[in-house]
Amino acid sequence: MRAATKTLMGQGPKSATSVIQDALKVLTPHKGGAAQPTAAPSGAREITPPMPSLNGAHGFSQARAGTAPPGPQPQPASQPHAAGPLNHEQYVKNVVQDATAAFNNLMPDLLAKLDRAGANGHAAFKMPNFDIPGMNGMNGMQGGGTSTPAEALPGKFTDGSFTNAAGTRTYKLYVPSSYTGQPMPLVVMLHGCTQDPDDFATGTQMNVLAEEMQCLVVYPAQSMQANSSRCWNWFNAVDQQRGQGEPSIIAGITETVMHNHAVDASQVYVAGLSAGGAMATIMGTLYPELYAAVGVHSGLPFASAHDLPSALAAMKGNFGPQRASGKSIPIIVFHGDKDTTVHPVNGDELIKRGAHSVMQEIIEPGRVPDGHAYTRTVHQTVNGTPQAEQWLIHGAGHAWSGGSARGSYTDGKGPDASREMMRFFQTKR
């Protein structure tokens, strides 16, 4: 697949189509006349050597501009089968499973590099669409965000769309069953790369909390036209400016929900994961009159990058000159200290910028029963009000802490980030 990438860097969509369709044949051995194995080796399942790290095939990747993605956590090696030779049907099934796993890891990398080729002088290059077997249905701490619909709840989970000069984005809005027209808080949830509103709602369980805490939740959806991996374009200059690009669209979605429903304007919040966390920071910075607080999980500070090299550097924890971010608004930050996609120092920098006016800090260690230990640091103003709160989760990687395994990029062993964010948001200030 990597060889195919190099070959295709200077070629057009026909070559891309041919190579990728050839690669897909291994995933569908019963179709298109694909050759069938003649014998099944006994006692072994591995058909390829261990895959090298791609620094994540999903999650934080900015395919259009080439930012390294936040990949899924390393998966355990395939377990040996029970003693005895495999029958032909089981052998084929194992081959397909292993090939699918390998292809899932390599395909986003290939698409990203081909997109970058288009951005680097091949302006007419457009990747065709493919129905890729096995790319859906992944969960846990692995990427892929369109497989699991949000669970059935008594409220309404409806589709919407918003358009302005910067473009069009769809969204999903959850209205709890207790809503009868009375003003409620509103939470704007920005998904990570490869995710979508249904997947993010399922993983974070925010709709469940909306029923319990009586609030509206809206999930803007990044389009594949704007980013082939559905990443919010957090490092593009136009997407770091008020009234332009994706910030204007997300603000427009927020205001549309506020116009169409009774929303307490003093209780509008924005939160996100990974690329969505970086965009949540941008939204809170550019629209402090709209959002009362920000929640960032495994994200980056405002304007921490302006192009591909600076984006890669920021993800490793190397920041350039700081841009003035204006008014500091309340912020809660979650980050795993074993996150190899977005370095945990990004969480420290978020708190540093968000807590510059605090007078004292309180450090509270803790542990989830049968789960991760964590360190919670609360930064308070002179009157004791929490201005910033940081959760460093020991042993956790690049995943939503305390989330449901039915959604992608979740780690159920961590503290409940969704519930803690809601608590922080609703703190009187």
C-alpha positions as CSV (number, residue, x, y, z in Angstrom):
1,M,0.0,0.0,0.0
2,R,2.9,2.4,0.7
3,A,4.4,1.5,-2.6
4,A,1.1,2.3,-4.2
5,T,1.1,5.6,-2.5
6,K,4.4,6.6,-3.9
7,T,3.4,5.4,-7.4
8,L,0.2,7.4,-7.3
9,M,1.7,10.7,-6.0
10,G,2.1,12.0,-9.5
11,Q,-0.8,10.3,-11.2
12,G,-4.5,10.9,-11.5
13,P,-7.7,9.3,-10.3
14,K,-7.8,6.5,-12.8
15,S,-4.5,5.1,-11.4
16,A,-5.8,5.6,-7.9
17,T,-9.0,3.8,-8.7
18,S,-7.3,0.9,-10.3
19,V,-4.8,0.3,-7.5
20,I,-7.3,0.7,-4.7
21,Q,-9.8,-1.6,-6.3
22,D,-7.0,-4.2,-6.7
23,A,-6.3,-3.8,-3.0
24,L,-9.9,-4.3,-2.2
25,K,-10.0,-7.7,-3.8
26,V,-8.2,-9.2,-0.9
27,L,-11.1,-8.2,1.3
28,T,-13.7,-9.9,-0.8
29,P,-12.2,-13.3,-1.8
30,H,-15.5,-14.7,-3.0
31,K,-16.2,-11.9,-5.5
32,G,-14.7,-10.9,-8.8
33,G,-13.0,-14.2,-9.4
34,A,-10.5,-13.7,-6.6
35,A,-8.3,-16.7,-6.1
36,Q,-9.2,-19.0,-3.3
37,P,-6.5,-20.5,-1.0
38,T,-5.8,-24.1,-1.8
39,A,-4.8,-25.2,1.6
40,A,-5.3,-23.9,5.1
41,P,-2.2,-24.0,7.3
42,S,-2.9,-25.3,10.8
43,G,-2.4,-23.6,14.1
44,A,-1.5,-20.2,12.6
45,R,-3.5,-17.1,11.8
46,E,-0.9,-14.4,11.1
47,I,-0.7,-13.8,7.3
48,T,1.3,-10.6,7.5
49,P,4.1,-9.3,9.8
50,P,3.0,-6.8,12.5
51,M,1.9,-3.5,11.1
52,P,4.3,-0.6,11.7
53,S,2.9,2.3,13.7
54,L,1.3,5.0,11.4
55,N,1.1,7.4,14.3
56,G,-2.6,6.7,14.0
57,A,-4.7,6.0,11.0
58,H,-7.8,7.8,12.2
59,G,-8.8,10.4,14.8
60,F,-6.7,13.5,14.5
61,S,-5.5,13.2,11.0
62,Q,-5.9,16.2,8.7
63,A,-6.0,14.3,5.4
64,R,-6.4,17.4,3.3
65,A,-3.3,19.1,4.6
66,G,-1.4,16.1,5.9
67,T,-1.6,16.4,9.6
68,A,-0.7,13.2,11.4
69,P,-3.9,11.6,12.7
70,P,-4.7,10.4,16.2
71,G,-4.7,6.7,15.7
72,P,-6.3,4.0,17.7
73,Q,-4.6,2.5,20.6
74,P,-2.3,-0.4,19.8
75,Q,-4.3,-3.6,19.5
76,P,-3.1,-6.9,21.0
77,A,-1.6,-9.4,18.6
78,S,-4.0,-12.0,17.1
79,Q,-4.6,-14.8,19.6
80,P,-3.8,-18.4,18.5
81,H,-6.7,-20.6,17.6
82,A,-7.7,-23.7,19.5
83,A,-5.4,-26.7,18.7
84,G,-6.1,-28.6,15.5
85,P,-6.1,-27.7,11.8
86,L,-8.5,-25.0,10.6
87,N,-11.2,-25.9,8.1
88,H,-11.3,-24.1,4.8
89,E,-14.2,-21.8,5.7
90,Q,-12.6,-20.7,9.0
91,Y,-9.3,-20.1,7.2
92,V,-10.9,-17.8,4.6
93,K,-12.7,-16.0,7.4
94,N,-9.4,-15.4,9.2
95,V,-7.7,-14.2,6.0
96,V,-10.4,-11.7,5.5
97,Q,-10.3,-10.5,9.1
98,D,-6.5,-10.0,9.0
99,A,-6.6,-8.3,5.6
100,T,-9.4,-6.0,6.7
101,A,-7.4,-5.0,9.8
102,A,-4.3,-4.3,7.7
103,F,-6.3,-2.4,5.1
104,N,-8.1,-0.3,7.8
105,N,-4.7,0.8,9.0
106,L,-3.2,1.6,5.6
107,M,-6.1,3.1,3.7
108,P,-6.4,6.4,5.6
109,D,-2.6,6.9,5.2
110,L,-2.9,6.3,1.5
111,L,-5.9,8.6,1.1
112,A,-4.1,11.3,3.1
113,K,-1.0,11.2,1.0
114,L,-3.0,11.2,-2.3
115,D,-4.9,14.2,-1.0
116,R,-1.6,15.9,-0.2
117,A,-0.4,15.2,-3.7
118,G,-3.4,17.1,-5.0
119,A,-2.6,20.0,-2.6
120,N,1.0,20.1,-3.8
121,G,0.7,20.9,-7.4
122,H,-2.0,18.4,-8.7
123,A,-4.9,20.8,-8.3
124,A,-7.2,18.7,-10.5
125,F,-6.6,15.5,-8.5
126,K,-9.8,14.3,-6.8
127,M,-10.1,11.0,-5.0
128,P,-13.0,8.9,-6.1
129,N,-15.4,7.4,-3.6
130,F,-15.2,3.8,-2.6
131,D,-17.3,1.4,-0.6
132,I,-14.6,-0.2,1.4
133,P,-15.5,-3.5,3.1
134,G,-14.7,-3.6,6.8
135,M,-14.1,0.1,7.2
136,N,-17.2,0.4,9.3
137,G,-18.2,-1.5,12.4
138,M,-15.1,-0.6,14.5
139,N,-15.5,0.5,18.0
140,G,-13.7,0.6,21.3
141,M,-10.5,2.5,21.0
142,Q,-10.3,2.0,17.2
143,G,-11.4,4.6,14.6
144,G,-14.3,4.6,12.2
145,G,-17.3,6.7,13.2
146,T,-20.4,5.7,11.2
147,S,-21.1,2.2,12.5
148,T,-23.1,2.7,15.6
149,P,-26.4,4.7,15.7
150,A,-27.1,6.6,18.8
151,E,-29.1,4.5,21.3
152,A,-32.8,4.9,21.6
153,L,-33.8,7.5,24.2
154,P,-37.2,9.2,25.0
155,G,-36.1,12.5,23.5
156,K,-35.9,13.5,19.9
157,F,-32.6,13.2,17.9
158,T,-33.2,15.1,14.6
159,D,-31.2,16.2,11.6
160,G,-30.6,19.8,10.5
161,S,-28.4,21.8,8.1
162,F,-26.9,25.2,8.2
163,T,-25.5,27.2,5.3
164,N,-23.6,30.5,5.1
165,A,-20.9,32.1,2.9
166,A,-18.3,29.7,4.3
167,G,-20.3,26.6,3.3
168,T,-22.8,24.0,4.5
169,R,-22.7,21.6,7.4
170,T,-25.3,19.2,8.7
171,Y,-25.9,18.6,12.4
172,K,-27.9,16.5,14.8
173,L,-29.8,18.0,17.7
174,Y,-30.9,16.1,20.8
175,V,-33.9,17.5,22.6
176,P,-34.7,15.7,25.9
177,S,-38.1,14.4,26.6
178,S,-38.5,16.9,29.5
179,Y,-38.4,19.9,27.1
180,T,-41.7,21.7,26.8
181,G,-40.5,25.1,25.7
182,Q,-38.8,26.2,28.9
183,P,-35.2,27.6,28.6
184,M,-32.6,25.0,28.8
185,P,-28.8,24.9,28.6
186,L,-27.2,24.0,25.2
187,V,-24.0,22.0,24.7
188,V,-22.3,22.0,21.3
189,M,-20.3,18.8,20.8
190,L,-17.5,18.7,18.1
191,H,-16.5,15.1,17.1
192,G,-13.0,13.9,16.3
193,C,-11.7,12.8,12.9
194,T,-13.5,9.9,11.2
195,Q,-16.4,10.3,13.6
196,D,-19.9,11.6,13.0
197,P,-22.7,12.9,15.3
198,D,-24.3,9.4,16.0
199,D,-20.9,7.8,16.8
200,F,-19.9,10.7,19.0
201,A,-23.2,10.8,20.8
202,T,-23.0,7.1,21.5
203,G,-19.4,7.2,22.7
204,T,-19.7,10.2,25.0
205,Q,-23.2,9.3,26.2
206,M,-24.0,13.0,26.2
207,N,-27.6,12.4,25.1
208,V,-28.1,10.2,28.2
209,L,-26.9,13.1,30.3
210,A,-29.1,15.5,28.4
211,E,-32.1,13.5,29.6
212,E,-30.8,13.4,33.2
213,M,-29.6,17.1,33.4
214,Q,-32.3,18.6,31.1
215,C,-30.3,20.3,28.3
216,L,-30.1,20.4,24.6
217,V,-27.1,18.9,22.7
218,V,-26.1,19.7,19.2
219,Y,-23.5,17.8,17.2
220,P,-22.2,19.7,14.1
221,A,-20.9,17.3,11.4
222,Q,-17.8,17.9,9.4
223,S,-18.2,17.0,5.8
224,M,-15.9,14.8,3.7
225,Q,-15.9,17.5,1.1
226,A,-14.2,19.9,3.6
227,N,-12.0,17.2,5.0
228,S,-11.8,13.6,3.7
229,S,-11.2,12.3,7.2
230,R,-14.0,14.5,8.7
231,C,-11.5,16.4,10.8
232,W,-12.3,19.9,11.7
233,N,-9.6,22.1,10.1
234,W,-8.3,23.5,13.3
235,F,-4.9,24.7,11.9
236,N,-6.0,26.5,8.7
237,A,-5.7,30.3,9.0
238,V,-9.2,31.0,7.8
239,D,-10.6,28.5,10.4
240,Q,-9.0,30.5,13.2
241,Q,-10.8,33.7,12.5
242,R,-14.1,35.0,13.8
243,G,-16.8,35.3,11.2
244,Q,-15.0,33.1,8.7
245,G,-14.5,29.5,7.8
246,E,-15.7,26.7,10.1
247,P,-16.0,28.8,13.2
248,S,-18.6,30.9,11.5
249,I,-20.5,27.8,10.5
250,I,-20.4,26.3,14.0
251,A,-21.4,29.6,15.6
252,G,-24.3,29.8,13.0
253,I,-25.5,26.3,14.0
254,T,-25.4,27.3,17.6
255,E,-27.4,30.5,17.0
256,T,-29.9,28.6,14.8
257,V,-30.6,26.1,17.7
258,M,-31.0,29.1,20.1
259,H,-33.4,30.8,17.7
260,N,-35.5,27.7,17.1
261,H,-35.6,26.5,20.7
262,A,-35.8,28.1,24.1
263,V,-32.2,28.2,25.2
264,D,-30.7,29.9,28.3
265,A,-28.2,32.2,26.6
266,S,-26.0,32.2,29.7
267,Q,-25.6,28.5,29.6
268,V,-24.3,27.7,26.1
269,Y,-21.1,25.5,26.1
270,V,-18.8,23.9,23.6
271,A,-16.7,20.8,23.9
272,G,-14.9,18.4,21.6
273,L,-12.4,15.6,21.2
274,S,-9.1,15.7,19.4
275,A,-9.5,17.8,16.3
276,G,-12.9,18.7,17.7
277,G,-11.3,19.7,21.0
278,A,-8.9,22.0,19.1
279,M,-11.9,23.5,17.3
280,A,-13.8,23.9,20.6
281,T,-10.9,26.0,21.9
282,I,-11.1,28.1,18.8
283,M,-14.8,28.6,19.3
284,G,-14.5,29.6,22.9
285,T,-11.7,32.0,22.1
286,L,-13.4,33.7,19.1
287,Y,-16.9,33.8,20.5
288,P,-16.6,34.4,24.3
289,E,-20.0,36.2,24.4
290,L,-21.7,33.1,22.9
291,Y,-20.0,30.3,24.9
292,A,-19.9,30.4,28.7
293,A,-17.3,27.6,29.1
294,V,-15.2,25.2,27.0
295,G,-14.5,21.4,27.4
296,V,-11.4,20.0,25.6
297,H,-10.5,16.3,25.5
298,S,-7.1,15.4,23.9
299,G,-7.0,18.7,22.0
300,L,-4.7,21.6,21.4
301,P,-4.5,25.4,22.3
302,F,-5.9,28.2,20.2
303,A,-3.8,29.0,17.0
304,S,-1.2,26.4,18.0
305,A,-0.5,25.8,14.3
306,H,-0.9,27.6,11.0
307,D,0.3,25.1,8.5
308,L,1.4,21.4,8.3
309,P,4.9,21.7,9.9
310,S,3.6,23.7,12.8
311,A,0.6,21.4,13.2
312,L,2.9,18.4,13.5
313,A,5.1,20.3,15.9
314,A,2.2,21.3,18.1
315,M,0.9,17.8,18.3
316,K,4.3,16.8,19.6
317,G,4.1,19.6,22.1
318,N,6.3,22.2,20.4
319,F,4.5,25.5,20.2
320,G,5.4,28.6,18.2
321,P,4.8,32.2,19.3
322,Q,1.6,32.6,21.2
323,R,-1.2,34.6,19.5
324,A,-3.2,36.9,21.8
325,S,-6.4,35.0,22.6
326,G,-8.4,37.8,24.3
327,K,-10.7,37.1,27.1
328,S,-10.1,33.9,29.1
329,I,-13.3,31.8,29.6
330,P,-13.7,28.9,32.0
331,I,-12.2,25.7,30.6
332,I,-12.0,22.0,31.6
333,V,-9.4,19.8,30.0
334,F,-9.0,16.0,29.9
335,H,-5.8,14.3,28.5
336,G,-4.3,10.9,28.9
337,D,-0.6,10.9,29.9
338,K,0.1,8.0,27.5
339,D,-1.4,9.9,24.5
340,T,1.2,9.4,21.7
341,T,-0.9,11.3,19.1
342,V,-1.4,14.6,20.8
343,H,1.3,15.1,23.5
344,P,-0.2,15.7,27.0
345,V,1.8,19.0,27.2
346,N,-1.0,20.4,25.1
347,G,-3.4,20.0,28.0
348,D,-0.9,21.9,30.2
349,E,-0.7,24.7,27.7
350,L,-4.5,24.9,27.5
351,I,-4.7,25.3,31.3
352,K,-1.8,27.8,31.3
353,R,-3.5,30.0,28.8
354,G,-7.0,29.6,30.4
355,A,-6.0,30.0,34.0
356,H,-3.7,33.0,33.9
357,S,-5.9,35.1,36.2
358,V,-6.4,32.4,38.9
359,M,-5.1,32.9,42.5
360,Q,-4.8,29.3,43.8
361,E,-4.8,25.7,42.7
362,I,-6.0,22.5,44.4
363,I,-4.5,19.2,43.4
364,E,-6.6,16.0,44.0
365,P,-5.4,12.6,43.1
366,G,-7.9,9.8,42.6
367,R,-8.6,6.5,40.9
368,V,-11.6,5.0,39.1
369,P,-12.5,1.6,40.7
370,D,-10.8,-1.1,38.5
371,G,-9.7,1.7,36.2
372,H,-7.2,4.5,35.7
373,A,-5.7,6.7,38.3
374,Y,-5.9,10.4,37.6
375,T,-4.7,13.8,38.9
376,R,-7.4,16.6,39.0
377,T,-6.1,20.1,39.4
378,V,-8.6,22.9,40.0
379,H,-7.6,26.5,39.4
380,Q,-9.7,29.0,41.4
381,T,-10.2,32.7,41.3
382,V,-9.8,34.8,44.4
383,N,-13.4,34.2,45.4
384,G,-13.0,30.4,45.2
385,T,-14.7,30.0,41.8
386,P,-13.2,27.4,39.5
387,Q,-11.8,29.1,36.4
388,A,-10.0,26.1,35.0
389,E,-9.9,22.4,35.7
390,Q,-7.4,19.8,34.4
391,W,-7.7,16.0,34.5
392,L,-4.5,14.1,33.7
393,I,-5.5,10.5,33.3
394,H,-2.6,8.1,34.1
395,G,-2.2,5.3,31.6
396,A,-4.8,6.6,29.2
397,G,-4.2,7.2,25.5
398,H,-6.1,9.1,22.8
399,A,-9.7,8.4,23.7
400,W,-12.7,9.9,25.4
401,S,-12.4,9.1,29.1
402,G,-15.3,7.1,30.6
403,G,-17.1,6.7,27.3
404,S,-19.1,3.8,26.0
405,A,-17.3,1.1,24.0
406,R,-20.2,1.3,21.5
407,G,-18.6,4.5,20.2
408,S,-15.2,5.0,18.7
409,Y,-12.2,6.4,20.6
410,T,-13.4,5.7,24.1
411,D,-11.8,4.4,27.2
412,G,-14.2,3.1,29.8
413,K,-11.5,2.8,32.5
414,G,-11.2,6.5,32.9
415,P,-13.2,9.0,34.9
416,D,-16.5,10.1,33.2
417,A,-15.4,13.1,31.2
418,S,-18.9,13.8,30.0
419,R,-20.4,14.0,33.4
420,E,-17.5,16.0,34.8
421,M,-17.7,18.5,32.0
422,M,-21.4,19.0,32.6
423,R,-20.7,19.5,36.3
424,F,-18.0,22.1,35.5
425,F,-20.2,23.8,32.9
426,Q,-23.1,24.2,35.4
427,T,-20.9,25.6,38.2
428,K,-22.2,29.1,39.1
429,R,-19.7,31.9,38.4
